[in-house]
Amino acid sequence: MDHRGCIDDVNQLACTSLGYARSTLLGQRLADLVHVDEQPVLFGAIEDSARTLMPFEMDCRVQSPVHGLRWFAVQARAHQLEDGRLRWFCVFNDITDRKRHAAWLNERNGLLTALSHNLPGMIYVFREGPDVAGHLDFVSEGVREMFGATPEQALASPWVLYNRVMPEDLARFFQQRDEAISGSVRLHSEFRVLNAQGEWRWCAADSISGFDAEGQEVRCGYIADITEHKLYQEACVAAETAQRASQAKSEFLSRMSHELRTPLNAVIGFAQLLRLDAQSPLQDDQLRKVRLIERAGGHLLAVISDVLDLSRIEAGDLPMSQESLQLATVLQDAVSMVSEAAEQAQVDLAVPTLPLDVAVHADRVRLRQVLVNLLSNAIKYNHAGGFVRVHAWHDAGRVHCSVSDSGAGMTPEQQAQLFEPFNRLGAEQTGIDGTGIGLVIVQRLVALMNGQLSVESQRGVGSVFTVSLPATDTAESSGFAALDDWPMPSSQAKIVYAEDNEVNVQLVSQILALRPAWTLKVAHSGQEALALISAEQPDLLLLDMHLGDMTGFELDDALQANPRTRGIPRVALSADAMPDRVHAAQARGFSAYLTKPLDVVALLRCLDELLGGAGD
């Protein structure tokens, strides 16, 4: 260009690239060729260069009659002639493809960034490089939580991420990745990562190969935290193993029970036949021996039954069918089964007449088994002329039934060992039959029926065993309270609900419409929630745990950092019912953690309790 900015000379390649004939370009102002938007910048650059004689660079568009609108990178350097005039030497490089690729990358990265806001993990774009590390074209913000690094650090060097992967897992990942790249197939890899909080977490990377705007191969992928899923899998495997072991144990005990009961049936049966045979009566000495055989067989049968019951209870394989039962009916059945033993032992058995409306929620067969065991022990460990008394009463939603005796009683040391399996507390030296696990079974059966077993005993005085079970009406009730039966809170209250799902917003809005005194404001993002809470100063916050722009815990961190919002009660609403999330919310001081799908009654009951004094 000459001192006026007009083209003084041009080579043929410039004519071809710009799409003009050489005769057309000569004498034309360079600024007139570029797009009108870039002309002021070019004029300014030329003026500065004329004043300082410094070179300049800029990108500009040229409307070519042949090629259309093209992008060029312009480099210019001023040269002063002997007469003081200036000339500029300019180089034009066509960068249209580079600009299009940059625009494509910006559009793609913008789309990936927007997508990553709604995902808990990390999105990335990878391409091969000169070494094993390769190169990352894009990394979403999820890299901060998962790897404790910024996107800029990861883009500068992938080793920032690789160095936080457990070494043995990293070697396996590289091998799997190289095999996947060479075969252009999908890749799934699992590895452990040291996250921002210094915790080792299991992650899974899934990726697939593709091509960028220039036709070069890239691999697009997503990394997710699968720690809870891993723990769940391990728990499933452990549970399945335990279940198989339990089933094997139950099957073994069932087979052993069958194998033992079959010969015992013959032993006891034939002993009874010998004792009862009137045609060939036994002599007294023979009769005594047969009674010993029968008694020993009965004892062994009781041991087998108790061991099988205890094993099934421990394995969770004991069938239970709980219902509303009249205590008087079950107690009468139990008394009829032990009354003969009481007569033979010369023990007075006294049972009160209970009203039929005294009812408990229990399993009929197992409750009868509990009462029979307690009554049998009270008789067996008593003395001639002693007594056994039964009392029942209703108190605070529970029915209590006690069995007291005038037996030998127990020392505090014996009571401490009372529920140890096969520990007979020295009774094995008295000649009284027993297995040492009857009371253990009683205790666990009562617990399975949501009850409690307590004991009071004094050596030389006797013992009192008390069973406490949930009381119920004789007719089964549904167990659900009608909303109309609840007192309607009159206190005014302001509630802010942070939720990005409109369906959930509508549901909670309709639920809280049942409380006209409450005002509900909704924020559809974390940032909107922060602004709304700061402006409204609500009485209570309902926080979804997965908002579009932040997690519920991140929102809680921001609230706790502000003294004006630190003390507001928070209730978490989440579809994530994982125990670690619930415990984390409790540790942070959340008033409650309610899981979705929401229980309407539970939500209202929770808010009624928390807002009982709001606005008073």
Disulfide bonds with the S-S distance in Angstrom:
none
